[in-house]
């Protein structure tokens, strides 16, 4: 196996994160076309992998080291400077903020840089290739029988609007709840689903949201659901009529793509890569942290079934024509090949 390794994707963080999820999704797909392995802790068995301690002992040849964090850039640089591995260094940046001097210095040592969005590229001080994330369009597909699936999952009939992900202020969960409190009293056929887990220290935030909903008399129409495993998420998108991504800040944000691939229109804030994903034909974009604007963006989709159907159909086609996981994998492989001898 080791003699066929052309690319190493380090994951130097044991706890699950967006970067780890990206590696877990991409590497098995890329491995069909190029010799790539991940390295580091906390990776599932299905991901091609080589133990970190073995890296300096691999047969001597040029390989690409694809870092996505400062620690990974630094380790690749150390391995190369010490002569322990012959590496070409590639960094993917998803951050949308001004980098520290240390990070800029590390990036300056890279042989190539990829940005996860055009907005991310604007924060870099050197040229970068923009490669947007993609998703598995064979896993995330529209429902064959939405009514039957709703029965199976135990969710109400009528119009369902959802907001999924970590429950915290950064994700705008409170903005979604407040928008629903404003919209639902005049729309008795609409139910809102909030699904996710309150991260450490956020249980009080979740309790406040539930109390706010109860105060508004909407506890039976704004439902708080527990987080489900990744393999079950597609079904929870499929039962929706509309998905809302109300984030105040986001590095990239995959949930709109996942919903759109399931044929669901999306209303999202103008953060992360959302302006590069959501179009007027697939949903709507609104400013972050603006609850009246969020409610105004959502309302037409709650009131017009034909609008939802047209936008949902277009959303699926939009994802298939540029946001497939295979598209992302192929674009990165082209970068790898350009760096290899």
Secondary structure, 3 states (H helix, E strand, C coil): CHHHCCEEEECCCCCCCHHHHHHHHHHHHHCCCCCEEEECCCCCCCCCECCHHHHHHCCCCEEEEEECCHHHHHHHHHHHHCCCCEEEEEEEECCCCCCCHHHHHHHHCCCEEEECCHHHHCCCCCCCEECCCCECCCCCCCCCCHHHHHHHHCCCCCEEEEEECCECHHHCHHHHHHHHHHHHCCCCCEEEEEECCECCCCHHHHHHHHHHHHHCCCCCCEEEECCCCHHHHHHHHHCCCEEEECCCCCCCCCHHHHHHHCCCEEEEECCCCHHHHCCCCCEEEECCCCHHHHHHHHHHHHHCHHHHHHHHHHHHHHHHCCCEHHHHHHHHHHHHHHHCC
